[in-house]
Amino acid sequence: MQFTKAEAYGIWGLLYLAEADRSRVVPLSEISESKNIPEKFLAKIFQALSRSGVIRSHRGVRGGFSLGRNPGDITLKDVLEAIQGPCHLMPCTEDKRACIMDPNEFCAIREALIMAEDRICSVFGQISLADLARWQSTQVPPVLPPAV
């Protein structure tokens, strides 16, 4: 599994907003320049994040973006799902009929992928933007409970 550029850029853009003064609307150009992300690409990513309520878009001369919720309430899972949709490693884990083999037969690979998805989504659901901002500033990763 590998993040797309859109997902990575989206996370970096949101991390910039999480670290910014919460009372300030941040121009897209500032985020783009600071994180070295192509502005037009970031604009498309932020449209998806805005539609999902993760961020707020502010129009006008002093327009830009702000977080839609508290950084502690926005998880990596929220961000990834806003950009890419539901967290699935293969289409068949969401819909058995999408299996490239025989969807009517038991598939051990599909079952393993479902277990992996559950763990990945659980971890992404536990890490918030506030955790990432704290980790970034202190260079100490958040401590997560062990996988079950």
Sequence and secondary structure as in RCSB ss.txt:
>XXXX:A:sequence
MQFTKAEAYGIWGLLYLAEADRSRVVPLSEISESKNIPEKFLAKIFQALSRSGVIRSHRGVRGGFSLGRNPGDIT
LKDVLEAIQGPCHLMPCTEDKRACIMDPNEFCAIREALIMAEDRICSVFGQISLADLARWQSTQVPPVLPPAV
>XXXX:A:secstr
    HHHHHHHHHHHHHHHS TTS B HHHHHHHHT  HHHHHHHHHHHHHTTSEEEE STT EEEESS GGG B
HHHHHHHHH S  SSHHHH GGG SS TTS  HHHHHHHHHHHHHHHHHHH BHHHHHHHHHH          
